[in-house]
Amino acid sequence: MSGKYIIAGLAASFVIAYGSDVLVAQKKVFGGTTPRTVSDKEWWEATDKQFQAWPRTAGPPVVMNPISRQNFIVKDLKP
């Protein structure tokens, strides 16, 4: 009996959350505009191209021990 009230309450909260999100983010009830960097596909492609060209460097692989919060550098077994 109480299960249907819980499920109905959860469904109603999702509907209210979705409706609020649409009103605030897409209908812009509080004003404002979407930034050009979000809506401009050309800008996004140029930014993505720069990030893909960025040289990536990393240190040696480590094994993380979450219990003692110590990180150990993995040594290569082959000399």
OpenMM code with the backbone's topology and positions (N, CA, C; nanometers):
from openmm import Vec3, app, unit

residues = "MET SER GLY LYS TYR ILE ILE ALA GLY LEU ALA ALA SER PHE VAL ILE ALA TYR GLY SER ASP VAL LEU VAL ALA GLN LYS LYS VAL PHE GLY GLY THR THR PRO ARG THR VAL SER ASP LYS GLU TRP TRP GLU ALA THR ASP LYS GLN PHE GLN ALA TRP PRO ARG THR ALA GLY PRO PRO VAL VAL MET ASN PRO ILE SER ARG GLN ASN PHE ILE VAL LYS ASP LEU LYS PRO".split()
positions = [
    Vec3(0.0833, -0.1200, 0.0000),
    Vec3(0.0000, 0.0000, 0.0000),
    Vec3(0.0867, 0.1249, 0.0000),
    Vec3(0.1890, 0.1277, 0.0858),
    Vec3(0.2727, 0.2472, 0.0908),
    Vec3(0.3691, 0.2522, -0.0283),
    Vec3(0.3928, 0.1378, -0.0929),
    Vec3(0.4813, 0.1343, -0.2089),
    Vec3(0.4313, 0.2208, -0.3232),
    Vec3(0.2985, 0.2206, -0.3452),
    Vec3(0.2450, 0.3011, -0.4551),
    Vec3(0.2592, 0.4505, -0.4254),
    Vec3(0.2545, 0.4880, -0.2980),
    Vec3(0.2728, 0.6292, -0.2626),
    Vec3(0.4189, 0.6721, -0.2809),
    Vec3(0.5098, 0.5810, -0.2480),
    Vec3(0.6516, 0.6117, -0.2655),
    Vec3(0.6847, 0.6261, -0.4135),
    Vec3(0.6381, 0.5322, -0.4947),
    Vec3(0.6647, 0.5384, -0.6384),
    Vec3(0.5985, 0.6607, -0.7001),
    Vec3(0.4764, 0.6908, -0.6596),
    Vec3(0.4076, 0.8091, -0.7118),
    Vec3(0.4806, 0.9367, -0.6701),
    Vec3(0.5291, 0.9403, -0.5471),
    Vec3(0.6037, 1.0566, -0.5008),
    Vec3(0.7337, 1.0749, -0.5763),
    Vec3(0.8051, 0.9640, -0.6021),
    Vec3(0.9280, 0.9719, -0.6800),
    Vec3(0.9008, 1.0191, -0.8224),
    Vec3(0.7965, 0.9634, -0.8839),
    Vec3(0.7615, 1.0040, -1.0204),
    Vec3(0.7246, 1.1521, -1.0243),
    Vec3(0.6485, 1.1974, -0.9271),
    Vec3(0.6090, 1.3386, -0.9223),
    Vec3(0.7304, 1.4286, -0.9020),
    Vec3(0.8264, 1.3855, -0.8199),
    Vec3(0.9454, 1.4684, -0.7981),
    Vec3(1.0290, 1.4773, -0.9251),
    Vec3(1.0373, 1.3675, -1.0020),
    Vec3(1.1100, 1.3731, -1.1284),
    Vec3(1.0408, 1.4655, -1.2286),
    Vec3(0.9100, 1.4631, -1.2317),
    Vec3(0.8365, 1.5519, -1.3223),
    Vec3(0.8595, 1.6980, -1.2835),
    Vec3(0.8556, 1.7268, -1.1557),
    Vec3(0.8782, 1.8646, -1.1091),
    Vec3(1.0214, 1.9076, -1.1395),
    Vec3(1.1188, 1.8187, -1.1170),
    Vec3(1.2592, 1.8522, -1.1444),
    Vec3(1.2810, 1.8756, -1.2931),
    Vec3(1.2237, 1.7916, -1.3778),
    Vec3(1.2390, 1.8085, -1.5224),
    Vec3(1.1744, 1.9387, -1.5690),
    Vec3(1.0544, 1.9655, -1.5199),
    Vec3(0.9858, 2.0896, -1.5564),
    Vec3(1.0632, 2.2128, -1.5129),
    Vec3(1.1198, 2.2078, -1.3935),
    Vec3(1.2003, 2.3210, -1.3457),
    Vec3(1.3253, 2.3388, -1.4302),
    Vec3(1.3879, 2.2290, -1.4692),
    Vec3(1.5077, 2.2369, -1.5522),
    Vec3(1.4765, 2.2979, -1.6879),
    Vec3(1.3686, 2.2580, -1.7486),
    Vec3(1.3306, 2.3133, -1.8790),
    Vec3(1.3013, 2.4620, -1.8670),
    Vec3(1.2288, 2.5010, -1.7622),
    Vec3(1.1960, 2.6427, -1.7455),
    Vec3(1.3197, 2.7290, -1.7238),
    Vec3(1.4113, 2.6819, -1.6408),
    Vec3(1.5276, 2.7632, -1.6065),
    Vec3(1.6330, 2.7588, -1.7175),
    Vec3(1.6640, 2.6389, -1.7696),
    Vec3(1.7752, 2.6255, -1.8635),
    Vec3(1.7378, 2.6586, -2.0069),
    Vec3(1.6193, 2.6176, -2.0513),
    Vec3(1.5862, 2.6346, -2.1921),
    Vec3(1.4920, 2.7516, -2.2175),
    Vec3(1.3972, 2.7722, -2.1318),
    Vec3(1.3039, 2.8842, -2.1504),
    Vec3(1.3592, 3.0142, -2.0952),
    Vec3(1.4630, 3.0043, -2.0122),
    Vec3(1.5325, 3.1203, -1.9558),
    Vec3(1.4351, 3.2150, -1.8841),
    Vec3(1.3591, 3.1614, -1.7891),
    Vec3(1.2628, 3.2436, -1.7164),
    Vec3(1.3310, 3.3497, -1.6308),
    Vec3(1.4583, 3.3287, -1.5950),
    Vec3(1.5300, 3.4289, -1.5170),
    Vec3(1.6141, 3.5204, -1.6052),
    Vec3(1.5995, 3.5082, -1.7351),
    Vec3(1.6739, 3.5924, -1.8283),
    Vec3(1.8064, 3.5296, -1.8655),
    Vec3(1.8836, 3.6027, -1.9405),
    Vec3(2.0138, 3.5538, -1.9824),
    Vec3(2.0086, 3.4933, -2.1214),
    Vec3(2.1256, 3.4656, -2.1740),
    Vec3(2.1367, 3.4055, -2.3062),
    Vec3(2.2350, 3.2892, -2.2997),
    Vec3(2.2322, 3.2064, -2.4017),
    Vec3(2.3273, 3.0969, -2.4110),
    Vec3(2.4590, 3.1530, -2.4628),
    Vec3(2.5698, 3.1228, -2.3975),
    Vec3(2.6983, 3.1756, -2.4433),
    Vec3(2.7312, 3.1296, -2.5856),
    Vec3(2.8017, 3.2142, -2.6587),
    Vec3(2.8370, 3.1829, -2.7966),
    Vec3(2.9265, 3.0599, -2.8027),
    Vec3(3.0106, 3.0416, -2.7018),
    Vec3(3.1016, 2.9280, -2.7018),
    Vec3(3.0283, 2.7950, -2.6878),
    Vec3(2.9071, 2.7967, -2.6377),
    Vec3(2.8285, 2.6745, -2.6252),
    Vec3(2.7500, 2.6483, -2.7521),
    Vec3(2.6982, 2.7532, -2.8131),
    Vec3(2.6096, 2.7362, -2.9275),
    Vec3(2.6805, 2.7363, -3.0621),
    Vec3(2.8073, 2.7783, -3.0673),
    Vec3(2.8791, 2.7890, -3.1942),
    Vec3(2.9560, 2.6597, -3.2215),
    Vec3(2.9130, 2.5846, -3.3215),
    Vec3(2.9764, 2.4566, -3.3532),
    Vec3(3.1190, 2.4759, -3.4050),
    Vec3(3.1432, 2.5818, -3.4797),
    Vec3(3.2761, 2.6080, -3.5333),
    Vec3(3.3762, 2.6323, -3.4198),
    Vec3(3.3334, 2.7092, -3.3187),
    Vec3(3.4200, 2.7356, -3.2040),
    Vec3(3.4516, 2.6050, -3.1321),
    Vec3(3.3509, 2.5197, -3.1151),
    Vec3(3.3706, 2.3928, -3.0454),
    Vec3(3.4693, 2.3048, -3.1209),
    Vec3(3.4582, 2.2978, -3.2539),
    Vec3(3.5492, 2.2155, -3.3332),
    Vec3(3.6928, 2.2669, -3.3236),
    Vec3(3.7114, 2.4001, -3.3259),
    Vec3(3.8452, 2.4572, -3.3148),
    Vec3(3.9054, 2.4275, -3.1769),
    Vec3(3.8254, 2.4378, -3.0724),
    Vec3(3.8737, 2.4086, -2.9375),
    Vec3(3.9106, 2.2613, -2.9235),
    Vec3(3.8259, 2.1738, -2.9760),
    Vec3(3.8527, 2.0309, -2.9697),
    Vec3(3.9798, 1.9959, -3.0474),
    Vec3(4.0006, 2.0603, -3.1599),
    Vec3(4.1209, 2.0370, -3.2403),
    Vec3(4.2464, 2.0757, -3.1611),
    Vec3(4.2401, 2.1873, -3.0891),
    Vec3(4.3537, 2.2301, -3.0077),
    Vec3(4.3819, 2.1303, -2.8955),
    Vec3(4.2773, 2.0821, -2.8293),
    Vec3(4.2981, 1.9877, -2.7200),
    Vec3(4.3551, 1.8559, -2.7700),
    Vec3(4.3139, 1.8118, -2.8880),
    Vec3(4.3663, 1.6867, -2.9417),
    Vec3(4.5126, 1.7009, -2.9837),
    Vec3(4.5556, 1.8222, -3.0199),
    Vec3(4.6935, 1.8445, -3.0618),
    Vec3(4.7868, 1.8689, -2.9434),
    Vec3(4.7319, 1.8888, -2.8250),
    Vec3(4.8089, 1.9193, -2.7062),
    Vec3(4.8970, 1.7993, -2.6693),
    Vec3(5.0284, 1.8187, -2.6532),
    Vec3(5.1120, 1.7032, -2.6169),
    Vec3(5.0819, 1.6565, -2.4749),
    Vec3(5.0702, 1.5276, -2.4612),
    Vec3(5.0381, 1.4712, -2.3311),
    Vec3(5.1626, 1.3997, -2.2767),
    Vec3(5.1980, 1.4326, -2.1546),
    Vec3(5.3098, 1.3661, -2.0891),
    Vec3(5.2605, 1.3103, -1.9569),
    Vec3(5.3183, 1.2010, -1.9178),
    Vec3(5.2746, 1.1392, -1.7925),
    Vec3(5.3957, 1.0838, -1.7203),
    Vec3(5.3796, 1.0661, -1.5930),
    Vec3(5.4841, 1.0061, -1.5123),
    Vec3(5.4761, 0.8553, -1.5199),
    Vec3(5.5529, 0.7873, -1.4384),
    Vec3(5.5486, 0.6408, -1.4396),
    Vec3(5.4157, 0.5912, -1.3835),
    Vec3(5.3734, 0.4715, -1.4222),
    Vec3(5.2483, 0.4181, -1.3684),
    Vec3(5.2600, 0.3919, -1.2180),
    Vec3(5.1529, 0.4121, -1.1471),
    Vec3(5.1538, 0.3918, -1.0026),
    Vec3(5.0412, 0.2976, -0.9632),
    Vec3(5.0602, 0.2316, -0.8502),
    Vec3(4.9566, 0.1491, -0.7901),
    Vec3(4.9049, 0.2256, -0.6699),
    Vec3(4.7759, 0.2496, -0.6676),
    Vec3(4.7190, 0.3274, -0.5575),
    Vec3(4.6681, 0.2330, -0.4493),
    Vec3(4.7029, 0.2652, -0.3267),
    Vec3(4.6580, 0.1883, -0.2121),
    Vec3(4.5637, 0.2785, -0.1316),
    Vec3(4.4323, 0.2616, -0.1485),
    Vec3(4.3388, 0.3525, -0.0826),
    Vec3(4.3325, 0.3347, 0.0691),
    Vec3(4.3781, 0.2207, 0.1199),
    Vec3(4.3692, 0.1982, 0.2638),
    Vec3(4.4731, 0.2814, 0.3378),
    Vec3(4.5991, 0.2736, 0.2952),
    Vec3(4.7027, 0.3507, 0.3627),
    Vec3(4.7273, 0.4852, 0.2948),
    Vec3(4.6600, 0.5093, 0.1836),
    Vec3(4.6728, 0.6337, 0.1078),
    Vec3(4.8170, 0.6585, 0.0629),
    Vec3(4.8830, 0.5518, 0.0226),
    Vec3(5.0181, 0.5632, -0.0318),
    Vec3(5.0155, 0.5173, -0.1765),
    Vec3(5.0926, 0.5829, -0.2599),
    Vec3(5.1049, 0.5450, -0.3990),
    Vec3(5.2445, 0.4913, -0.4236),
    Vec3(5.2527, 0.3777, -0.4891),
    Vec3(5.3802, 0.3141, -0.5146),
    Vec3(5.4089, 0.3159, -0.6638),
    Vec3(5.5301, 0.3568, -0.7014),
    Vec3(5.5683, 0.3584, -0.8412),
    Vec3(5.5964, 0.2144, -0.8839),
    Vec3(5.5391, 0.1745, -0.9966),
    Vec3(5.5571, 0.0388, -1.0471),
    Vec3(5.6884, 0.0334, -1.1237),
    Vec3(5.7779, -0.0540, -1.0785),
    Vec3(5.9076, -0.0714, -1.1457),
    Vec3(5.8931, -0.1804, -1.2509),
    Vec3(5.9576, -0.1598, -1.3631),
    Vec3(5.9554, -0.2594, -1.4691),
    Vec3(6.0383, -0.3796, -1.4253),
    Vec3(5.9839, -0.4991, -1.4390),
    Vec3(6.0543, -0.6195, -1.3967),
    Vec3(6.1658, -0.6577, -1.4916),
    Vec3(6.1569, -0.6146, -1.6175),
    Vec3(6.2616, -0.6434, -1.7161),
    Vec3(6.3686, -0.5344, -1.7097),
    Vec3(6.4945, -0.5706, -1.6907),
    Vec3(6.5983, -0.4660, -1.6820),
    Vec3(6.6327, -0.4065, -1.8166),
] * unit.nanometer
topology = app.Topology()
chain = topology.addChain("A")
for resn in residues:
    res = topology.addResidue(resn, chain)
    for name in ("N", "CA", "C"):
        topology.addAtom(name, app.Element.getBySymbol(name[0]), res)
